[in-house]
Amino acid sequence: MAEIEPEIYVLEDEAGREVEFTELFSFKADNNGKTYIILKALDPEVEGVLAYTVNPEDEAGELIPLETEAEFDMVEEVMNTILNNPEL
């Protein structure tokens, strides 16, 4: 059975260098219907994760920045739940 290669996202950091990221996980929010994607850098020296909204029907895979503090809070809550629960 063929293994599916994860999609690689190339983003620029604050210094203008290209950094490769891969999807850690994604989820669809019940409250607004948006799909969120959490990205982690492939380089272990790059700390933290990035969160964006995506349109799953958009073949270009455009990453859309979070718009509100409420979105940041909701994404952080979901991340904490998933990352701190080994059964998920």
Backbone hydrogen bonds in HBPLUS format (Angstrom, degrees):
<---DONOR---> <-ACCEPTOR-->    atom                        ^
c    i                          cat <-CA-CA->   ^        H-A-AA   ^      H-
h    n   atom  resd res      DA  || num        DHA   H-A  angle D-A-AA Bond
n    s   type  num  typ     dist DA aas  dist angle  dist       angle   num
A0009-TYR N   A0021-PHE O   2.83 MM  12  4.99 168.1  1.84 144.8 148.9     1
A0021-PHE N   A0009-TYR O   2.67 MM  12  4.99 154.8  1.74 152.2 160.8     2
A0011-LEU N   A0019-VAL O   2.94 MM   8  5.38 163.6  1.97 157.8 155.5     3
A0019-VAL N   A0011-LEU O   2.70 MM   8  5.38 161.5  1.73 162.7 169.3     4
A0013-ASP N   A0017-ARG O   2.86 MM   4  5.52 154.2  1.93 152.2 159.6     5
A0016-GLY N   A0013-ASP O   2.98 MM   3  5.29 164.3  2.01 114.8 119.0     6
A0042-LEU N   A0020-GLU O   2.90 MM  22  5.83 165.8  1.92 146.9 147.8     7
A0022-THR N   A0040-LYS O   2.92 MM  18  5.59 159.5  1.97 149.9 152.9     8
A0040-LYS N   A0022-THR O   2.94 MM  18  5.59 162.9  1.97 160.5 164.1     9
A0024-LEU N   A0038-ILE O   2.72 MM  14  5.50 168.5  1.74 157.0 160.4    10
A0038-ILE N   A0025-PHE O   2.87 MM  13  5.51 165.5  1.89 175.6 177.8    11
A0027-PHE N   A0036-TYR O   2.94 MM   9  5.40 150.8  2.03 144.6 153.0    12
A0036-TYR N   A0027-PHE O   2.73 MM   9  5.40 168.4  1.74 169.3 169.3    13
A0029-ALA N   A0034-LYS O   2.88 MM   5  5.63 160.0  1.92 170.5 170.8    14
A0033-GLY N   A0029-ALA O   2.93 MM   4  5.26 136.7  2.12 137.2 146.7    15
A0054-VAL N   A0035-THR O   2.87 MM  19  5.61 155.3  1.93 152.2 156.3    16
A0037-ILE N   A0052-TYR O   2.85 MM  15  5.45 160.1  1.89 151.3 156.1    17
A0052-TYR N   A0037-ILE O   3.04 MM  15  5.45 155.4  2.10 151.9 159.6    18
A0039-LEU N   A0050-LEU O   2.77 MM  11  5.09 165.7  1.79 153.6 158.5    19
A0050-LEU N   A0039-LEU O   2.92 MM  11  5.09 156.2  1.98 140.9 148.6    20
A0046-VAL N   A0043-ASP O   3.03 MM   3  5.66 163.4  2.06 120.8 126.0    21
A0053-THR N   A0064-ILE O   2.81 MM  11  5.05 170.5  1.82 152.1 154.6    22
A0064-ILE N   A0053-THR O   2.90 MM  11  5.05 167.8  1.91 159.7 159.2    23
A0058-ASP N   A0055-ASN O   2.89 MM   3  5.34 164.2  1.92 120.9 126.3    24
A0061-GLY N   A0058-ASP O   3.06 MM   3  5.55 150.9  2.15 111.1 119.5    25
A0071-GLU N   A0068-THR O   3.14 MM   3  5.22 122.2  2.49  95.2 108.6    26
A0072-PHE N   A0068-THR O   3.16 MM   4  6.58 160.5  2.20 148.3 152.8    27
A0073-ASP N   A0069-GLU O   2.91 MM   4  6.16 162.6  1.94 151.7 156.2    28
A0074-MET N   A0070-ALA O   2.94 MM   4  6.11 160.2  1.98 147.0 152.3    29
A0075-VAL N   A0071-GLU O   2.88 MM   4  6.06 168.5  1.89 158.3 161.1    30
A0076-GLU N   A0072-PHE O   2.91 MM   4  6.05 159.6  1.95 148.9 155.1    31
A0077-GLU N   A0073-ASP O   2.97 MM   4  6.17 153.9  2.04 145.6 152.6    32
A0078-VAL N   A0074-MET O   3.00 MM   4  6.30 160.6  2.04 151.4 156.0    33
A0079-MET N   A0075-VAL O   2.84 MM   4  6.05 163.9  1.87 153.5 158.4    34
A0080-ASN N   A0076-GLU O   2.92 MM   4  6.10 164.9  1.95 149.7 153.5    35
A0081-THR N   A0077-GLU O   3.01 MM   4  6.21 157.0  2.07 145.7 152.1    36
A0082-ILE N   A0078-VAL O   2.91 MM   4  6.14 168.2  1.93 157.6 160.0    37
A0083-LEU N   A0079-MET O   2.81 MM   4  5.84 171.5  1.82 159.2 162.1    38
A0084-ASN N   A0080-ASN O   3.00 MM   4  5.73 140.4  2.16 136.8 145.4    39
A0085-ASN N   A0082-ILE O   3.43 MM   3  5.39 164.4  2.45 101.4 105.8    40
A0088-LEU N   A0085-ASN O   3.12 MM   3  5.86 167.7  2.14 124.4 127.9    41
